[in-house]
């Protein structure tokens, strides 16, 4: 070989060897190592560790290999206090869960996402989630507070054996039908006391979800809890009076609808024990009932309406929670990228199926649930209204106190409503 050929071939060999060393990482150079590995810590309060593991694994494999999602389940009873203390000490997680009743109280702990960042567009959010949720998780500035994963709704649980024995082929679809079935389903002792309740309804002390049920009745009657534009209470109204009178009639011994009183255990326990033919609850309550009595032959149905309303006129009620980014997170941008990814159809379906709760995403309302018992809850997602964010958990307490005052005859229905209206207005003024 000539000297020129040796120089050319030698140069090529050196270049090839250099490229191989760079690409294999032996020496630094052009190799794209990608972002450095990082961990996002998520705090939650549900029995959903397996669901989060699946989501984290999928995100790491299909979106960002550098990301590790670490889920920590907290005790629901101490969660709020632990979250507040964590932020005060600068040790907060990157992402944490907030129930809808906590949004107003803990909003200052959230790092919102402006529209146009991390793939979030305010305009497309309305096509992703029900209107009631979209309006609650977007600020006046168009910023996103967090990502919801499930939207649980109130539905009717009924004992199939009791309805079969009474020759009722179907559960009631309207409140009028429920009152008719109540006459047969409620049984009494020889002394005239209730032996078996037709439906666990009418009090606040031993009816779980009492405040939510009353809000549902208010909404169905055309009322509302808050005048949003003025930020004033709207509790004092004919709709509230109608709803409260109807609700408390189930625990009024002089009413024809009398079927429940304070002597019964908690409503879900009474239903599980067979002491009540029907009860109103959320999808999450199904597992609790099943655990209390695995042999109970029960099913679920849509919440009764005022009349045989068309689907377009149905009014339902739901509760949700969101996962939000902490204002103290050291990984704000990556946390929000992950939460925006969680808004997608597949992550939402993966989570809702794993925890067996209704999904928050709109199009999944007509998808096939993992269990047939969940169908009524799914079908109510789009028509469900929610707890006013401005009221939060304090409003629930005000409504329960209103029910208690009317049931115990401490105040008349009108007086109980007036007091609740004043208390809610005072709360709104403070906020």
C-alpha positions as CSV (number, residue, x, y, z in Angstrom):
1,X,0.0,0.0,0.0
2,X,1.1,3.5,-0.8
3,X,1.8,6.0,2.0
4,X,-1.2,8.0,0.9
5,X,-3.5,4.9,1.3
6,X,-2.0,4.1,4.7
7,X,-2.8,7.7,5.9
8,X,-6.4,7.5,4.5
9,X,-7.2,4.1,6.0
10,X,-5.5,4.9,9.2
11,X,-7.5,8.1,9.6
12,X,-10.8,6.3,8.9
13,X,-9.9,3.7,11.5
14,X,-9.2,6.3,14.1
15,X,-12.5,8.1,13.4
16,X,-14.5,4.8,13.5
17,X,-12.8,3.8,16.8
18,X,-13.5,7.2,18.3
19,X,-17.1,7.1,17.3
20,X,-17.5,3.7,18.8
21,X,-15.9,4.8,22.1
22,X,-18.2,7.9,22.2
23,X,-21.4,6.0,21.4
24,X,-20.7,3.3,23.9
25,X,-20.0,5.8,26.6
26,X,-16.3,4.9,27.2
27,X,-15.4,8.5,26.6
28,X,-17.8,11.5,26.8
29,X,-19.0,12.9,23.5
30,X,-22.1,12.9,21.4
31,X,-24.0,10.1,23.2
32,X,-27.5,11.4,24.3
33,X,-27.8,10.2,27.9
34,X,-31.2,11.8,28.4
35,X,-32.5,13.5,31.6
36,X,-31.0,12.4,34.9
37,X,-33.1,9.9,36.9
38,X,-35.6,11.5,39.3
39,X,-38.3,10.4,41.7
40,X,-41.8,11.9,42.1
41,X,-43.3,11.2,45.5
42,X,-47.1,10.9,45.6
43,X,-49.2,11.0,48.7
44,X,-52.7,9.4,48.7
45,X,-55.3,8.0,51.1
46,X,-57.0,5.3,49.1
47,X,-56.4,1.6,48.8
48,X,-54.8,2.1,45.5
49,X,-51.1,1.3,45.8
50,X,-51.3,-1.4,43.1
51,X,-53.0,1.1,40.7
52,X,-50.2,3.6,41.3
53,X,-47.6,1.0,40.7
54,X,-49.1,0.1,37.3
55,X,-49.4,3.8,36.4
56,X,-45.8,4.5,37.5
57,X,-44.4,1.5,35.5
58,X,-46.4,2.5,32.4
59,X,-45.2,6.1,32.6
60,X,-41.6,5.0,33.0
61,X,-41.7,2.5,30.1
62,X,-43.7,4.5,27.6
63,X,-43.1,8.1,28.4
64,X,-40.0,8.9,30.4
65,X,-37.5,6.2,31.5
66,X,-35.8,8.5,34.0
67,X,-39.0,8.9,36.0
68,X,-39.8,6.8,39.1
69,X,-43.2,7.3,40.7
70,X,-43.2,6.6,44.5
71,X,-46.6,6.2,46.0
72,X,-47.1,6.6,49.8
73,X,-50.5,5.8,51.3
74,X,-51.3,7.9,54.3
75,X,-53.8,7.3,57.1
76,X,-57.0,9.2,56.1
77,X,-57.7,10.2,59.7
78,X,-54.4,12.0,60.1
79,X,-53.7,12.9,56.5
80,X,-54.7,16.6,56.6
81,X,-52.6,17.4,59.7
82,X,-49.6,15.4,58.3
83,X,-49.8,17.3,55.0
84,X,-49.9,20.7,56.7
85,X,-46.9,19.7,58.9
86,X,-45.0,18.4,55.9
87,X,-45.3,21.7,54.1
88,X,-44.5,23.7,57.2
89,X,-41.3,21.8,57.6
90,X,-40.4,21.9,53.9
91,X,-40.7,18.2,53.5
92,X,-43.8,17.9,51.4
93,X,-44.3,15.3,48.6
94,X,-44.2,16.4,45.0
95,X,-47.9,15.4,44.4
96,X,-50.7,15.0,47.0
97,X,-54.4,14.2,46.9
98,X,-57.1,16.6,47.9
99,X,-60.8,15.7,48.3
100,X,-63.2,18.2,46.7
101,X,-64.2,19.4,50.2
102,X,-60.6,20.5,50.9
103,X,-59.9,22.5,47.7
104,X,-60.7,25.9,49.1
105,X,-59.0,25.3,52.5
106,X,-55.7,24.0,51.0
107,X,-55.6,25.9,47.7
108,X,-52.6,27.9,48.9
109,X,-50.6,24.6,49.1
110,X,-51.0,24.0,45.3
111,X,-48.7,25.1,42.5
112,X,-51.3,25.6,39.7
113,X,-50.5,25.0,36.0
114,X,-51.0,27.9,33.6
115,X,-52.8,27.0,30.3
116,X,-50.3,26.3,27.6
117,X,-47.7,24.6,29.9
118,X,-46.9,20.9,30.0
119,X,-49.5,20.1,27.4
120,X,-52.4,21.6,29.3
121,X,-55.0,23.6,27.4
122,X,-58.0,25.0,29.2
123,X,-60.1,24.7,26.0
124,X,-59.6,20.9,25.8
125,X,-60.2,20.2,29.5
126,X,-64.0,20.5,28.9
127,X,-63.9,17.6,26.5
128,X,-61.9,15.5,29.0
129,X,-64.0,15.8,32.2
130,X,-67.6,16.5,33.2
131,X,-68.6,20.2,33.3
132,X,-69.0,20.2,37.1
133,X,-65.4,18.9,37.6
134,X,-63.9,21.2,35.0
135,X,-65.4,24.3,36.5
136,X,-64.1,23.3,40.0
137,X,-60.5,22.5,39.1
138,X,-59.8,25.6,36.9
139,X,-59.1,29.0,38.6
140,X,-60.4,32.3,37.4
141,X,-57.1,32.8,35.6
142,X,-57.5,29.6,33.7
143,X,-54.9,27.7,35.8
144,X,-55.3,24.0,36.5
145,X,-55.4,22.9,40.1
146,X,-55.0,19.2,39.6
147,X,-56.0,16.0,37.9
148,X,-59.1,14.0,39.0
149,X,-59.0,10.2,38.5
150,X,-62.5,9.1,39.7
151,X,-65.9,10.7,40.1
152,X,-68.1,8.7,42.5
153,X,-71.8,9.3,42.5
154,X,-74.7,8.5,44.8
155,X,-76.9,5.6,43.8
156,X,-79.5,3.3,45.4
157,X,-78.5,0.0,47.0
158,X,-81.3,-2.5,47.4
159,X,-81.8,-5.9,48.9
160,X,-82.9,-8.2,46.1
161,X,-84.4,-10.8,48.4
162,X,-86.7,-8.3,50.0
163,X,-87.9,-6.8,46.7
164,X,-88.4,-10.3,45.3
165,X,-90.5,-11.3,48.3
166,X,-92.6,-8.1,48.0
167,X,-93.1,-8.9,44.2
168,X,-91.4,-5.8,43.0
169,X,-89.7,-6.7,39.7
170,X,-87.5,-3.6,39.7
171,X,-86.1,-1.1,42.1
172,X,-87.8,2.4,42.2
173,X,-86.9,4.8,39.5
174,X,-88.7,7.8,41.1
175,X,-89.2,9.0,44.6
176,X,-92.9,8.4,44.1
177,X,-92.3,4.8,43.3
178,X,-90.0,4.5,46.3
179,X,-92.7,5.7,48.6
180,X,-95.1,3.1,47.2
181,X,-92.6,0.3,47.7
182,X,-91.8,1.6,51.2
183,X,-95.4,0.7,52.4
184,X,-94.6,-3.0,51.8
185,X,-90.9,-3.1,52.6
186,X,-91.1,-1.4,56.0
187,X,-92.2,-3.9,58.6
188,X,-93.3,-3.3,62.3
189,X,-93.3,-5.2,65.5
190,X,-96.5,-6.0,67.4
191,X,-95.8,-2.9,69.5
192,X,-95.7,-0.7,66.4
193,X,-92.0,0.0,66.3
194,X,-90.1,-0.4,63.1
195,X,-88.7,-3.9,62.7
196,X,-87.2,-3.5,59.3
197,X,-86.7,-0.1,57.6
198,X,-87.8,0.3,54.0
199,X,-85.0,2.8,53.4
200,X,-82.3,4.2,55.7
201,X,-83.1,7.8,55.3
202,X,-84.3,10.8,57.4
203,X,-81.7,11.6,60.0
204,X,-78.1,13.0,60.1
205,X,-76.7,11.2,63.1
206,X,-76.9,7.6,61.7
207,X,-77.4,8.1,57.9
208,X,-74.0,8.1,56.2
209,X,-73.8,10.7,53.3
210,X,-76.8,12.6,54.8
211,X,-75.7,16.0,53.8
212,X,-74.9,14.9,50.2
213,X,-78.3,13.3,49.9
214,X,-80.0,16.5,51.0
215,X,-77.9,18.5,48.5
216,X,-79.1,16.0,45.9
217,X,-82.7,16.6,46.8
218,X,-82.1,20.4,46.7
219,X,-80.6,20.2,43.3
220,X,-83.4,18.0,42.0
221,X,-85.9,20.5,43.3
222,X,-84.3,23.3,41.3
223,X,-82.3,24.8,44.2
224,X,-78.7,25.4,44.9
225,X,-76.4,26.0,47.9
226,X,-74.6,29.0,46.8
227,X,-75.2,32.0,44.5
228,X,-71.8,31.8,42.7
229,X,-71.8,35.2,41.1
230,X,-72.5,37.0,44.4
231,X,-70.7,34.4,46.5
232,X,-73.7,34.3,48.8
233,X,-75.6,31.5,50.4
234,X,-78.7,30.3,48.5
235,X,-79.8,27.8,51.1
236,X,-82.9,29.7,52.2
237,X,-85.2,28.9,49.3
238,X,-88.5,26.9,48.6
239,X,-86.3,24.2,47.1
240,X,-84.4,23.7,50.3
241,X,-87.6,23.7,52.3
242,X,-89.2,21.1,50.1
243,X,-86.0,18.9,50.2
244,X,-85.6,19.1,54.0
245,X,-89.3,18.4,54.7
246,X,-89.2,15.4,52.4
247,X,-86.0,14.1,53.8
248,X,-86.9,14.3,57.4
249,X,-90.4,12.8,56.8
250,X,-88.7,9.4,56.7
251,X,-87.9,9.8,60.4
252,X,-91.1,11.5,61.4
253,X,-93.4,9.0,63.4
254,X,-96.5,10.9,62.3
255,X,-95.7,10.8,58.6
256,X,-96.9,8.1,56.2
257,X,-93.3,7.8,55.0
258,X,-91.9,6.9,58.5
259,X,-89.4,4.1,58.1
260,X,-86.3,5.1,60.0
261,X,-85.2,6.5,63.4
262,X,-82.1,7.2,65.5
263,X,-82.3,3.8,67.2
264,X,-80.9,2.0,64.1
265,X,-77.1,1.6,63.7
266,X,-75.3,3.5,60.9
267,X,-77.2,3.2,57.6
268,X,-74.7,1.0,55.7
269,X,-74.4,-1.3,58.7
270,X,-78.2,-1.6,59.0
271,X,-78.4,-2.4,55.3
272,X,-75.7,-5.0,55.5
273,X,-77.4,-6.7,58.5
274,X,-80.7,-6.8,56.7
275,X,-82.3,-4.2,58.9
276,X,-83.0,-1.9,55.9
277,X,-84.3,-2.9,52.5
278,X,-82.6,0.1,50.7
279,X,-79.9,2.6,51.4
280,X,-78.2,5.4,49.4
281,X,-74.5,5.3,49.0
282,X,-71.5,5.7,46.8
283,X,-69.7,3.1,44.7
284,X,-67.0,3.0,47.3
285,X,-69.5,1.8,49.8
286,X,-70.2,-1.5,47.9
287,X,-67.0,-3.1,49.2
288,X,-67.8,-2.0,52.8
289,X,-71.2,-3.6,52.6
290,X,-69.8,-6.7,51.0
291,X,-67.2,-7.0,53.8
292,X,-69.8,-6.6,56.5
293,X,-72.0,-9.3,55.0
294,X,-70.5,-11.4,52.2
295,X,-73.8,-13.4,51.9
296,X,-76.0,-10.4,51.3
297,X,-77.9,-10.5,48.0
298,X,-77.9,-6.9,47.0
299,X,-77.6,-4.8,43.9
300,X,-77.5,-1.2,42.8
301,X,-79.7,1.1,40.8
302,X,-79.7,4.8,39.6
303,X,-80.6,7.4,42.2
304,X,-84.4,8.0,42.2
305,X,-85.6,11.2,40.4
306,X,-88.5,13.5,41.1
307,X,-90.4,12.0,38.2
308,X,-89.8,9.7,35.2
309,X,-87.4,12.3,33.7
310,X,-85.7,11.8,30.4
311,X,-82.0,11.3,30.6
312,X,-81.5,15.0,29.6
313,X,-83.3,16.1,32.7
314,X,-81.8,13.8,35.3
315,X,-80.0,15.4,38.3
316,X,-77.4,13.4,40.2
317,X,-74.7,14.1,42.8
318,X,-71.1,13.1,42.9
319,X,-67.8,13.6,44.8
320,X,-64.3,13.6,43.5
321,X,-60.7,14.3,44.5
322,X,-57.7,15.6,42.6
323,X,-54.0,15.0,42.6
324,X,-52.2,18.3,42.8
325,X,-48.6,19.5,42.7
326,X,-47.1,20.9,45.9
327,X,-45.9,24.5,45.8
328,X,-42.7,23.2,47.5
329,X,-42.0,20.5,45.0
330,X,-38.5,20.5,43.6
331,X,-39.8,18.8,40.5
332,X,-42.8,21.1,39.5
333,X,-42.4,20.8,35.8
334,X,-42.0,17.0,35.8
335,X,-44.8,16.6,38.3
336,X,-47.2,18.5,36.1
337,X,-46.1,16.5,33.0
338,X,-47.0,13.4,34.8
339,X,-50.4,14.7,36.0
340,X,-51.3,15.9,32.5
341,X,-50.4,12.4,31.2
342,X,-52.8,11.0,33.9
343,X,-55.7,12.8,32.2
344,X,-55.4,10.5,29.2
345,X,-58.0,7.8,28.5
346,X,-55.7,4.8,29.1
347,X,-54.3,6.0,32.5
348,X,-57.8,7.0,33.6
349,X,-59.2,3.6,32.6
350,X,-56.3,1.7,34.2
351,X,-56.8,3.5,37.5
352,X,-60.6,3.4,37.7
353,X,-60.7,-0.4,36.8
354,X,-58.0,-1.1,39.4
355,X,-59.8,0.6,42.3
356,X,-63.3,-0.3,40.9
357,X,-64.7,3.2,41.1
358,X,-66.3,5.4,38.4
359,X,-63.8,7.2,36.2
360,X,-63.6,11.0,35.9
361,X,-63.0,11.2,32.2
362,X,-66.1,11.9,30.1
363,X,-65.9,9.3,27.4
364,X,-65.3,6.5,30.0
365,X,-68.8,7.1,31.4
366,X,-70.1,4.8,28.7
367,X,-67.3,2.2,28.9
368,X,-67.7,-1.2,30.4
369,X,-67.1,-1.2,34.2
370,X,-65.0,-4.0,35.8
371,X,-68.2,-5.1,37.7
372,X,-71.8,-5.0,36.5
373,X,-72.8,-3.5,39.9
374,X,-71.0,-0.3,38.9
375,X,-73.1,0.5,35.8
376,X,-75.5,2.9,37.6
377,X,-72.6,4.9,39.0
378,X,-71.0,5.2,35.6
379,X,-74.2,6.3,33.9
380,X,-74.6,9.2,36.4
381,X,-71.2,10.8,35.9
382,X,-72.1,13.4,33.3
383,X,-75.3,14.6,35.0
384,X,-73.8,14.7,38.5
385,X,-73.5,18.0,40.4
386,X,-71.0,18.6,43.2
387,X,-70.4,20.2,46.6
388,X,-69.7,23.9,46.1
389,X,-66.0,24.4,46.4
390,X,-66.4,27.6,48.4
391,X,-68.3,25.7,51.1
392,X,-66.1,22.7,51.5
393,X,-66.3,20.4,54.5
394,X,-67.8,23.2,56.6
395,X,-70.9,23.3,54.5
396,X,-71.4,19.5,55.1
397,X,-71.4,20.2,58.8
398,X,-73.9,23.1,58.5
399,X,-76.3,20.9,56.5
400,X,-76.0,18.0,59.0
401,X,-76.8,20.4,61.8
402,X,-79.8,21.7,59.9
403,X,-81.1,18.2,59.5
404,X,-80.5,17.4,63.1
405,X,-82.3,20.5,64.4
406,X,-85.4,19.7,62.2
407,X,-85.5,16.0,63.1
408,X,-85.1,16.6,66.9
409,X,-87.7,19.4,66.8
410,X,-85.3,21.9,68.2
411,X,-86.3,24.2,65.3
412,X,-88.9,24.2,62.7
413,X,-87.9,23.4,59.2
414,X,-88.0,27.1,58.3
415,X,-86.0,28.1,61.3
416,X,-83.4,25.4,60.7
417,X,-83.0,26.5,57.1
418,X,-82.7,30.2,58.2
419,X,-79.9,29.4,60.7
420,X,-78.0,27.3,58.1
421,X,-78.3,30.1,55.6
422,X,-76.8,32.6,58.2
423,X,-74.0,30.2,59.1
424,X,-73.1,29.6,55.5
425,X,-73.0,33.3,54.7
426,X,-70.7,33.9,57.7
427,X,-68.4,31.2,56.4
428,X,-68.4,32.7,52.9
429,X,-67.6,36.2,54.2
430,X,-64.6,34.9,56.2
431,X,-63.2,33.3,53.1
